[in-house]
């Protein structure tokens, strides 16, 4: 049988967090680029400029803010955990 301690060994956990770090890095870059900037940014390509001109801040922009913060927190946790793993 598989030993539970062996399945969650240090290299396995490190690989898991490294993969999660790569995914969250790409998602964080995409989320930041989709935000409405001064000139509209990439969000205007997807129709974000029309809704933001009609109202001060659209629901999509608020949800994008929440998603960006969530992904950023996960990214930060991955950085800290990987730093602790490499220190050990």
Secondary structure as UniProt FT lines:
FT   HELIX           4..7
FT   HELIX           10..34
FT   TURN            38..39
FT   HELIX           41..46
FT   HELIX           48..54
FT   HELIX           59..87
//
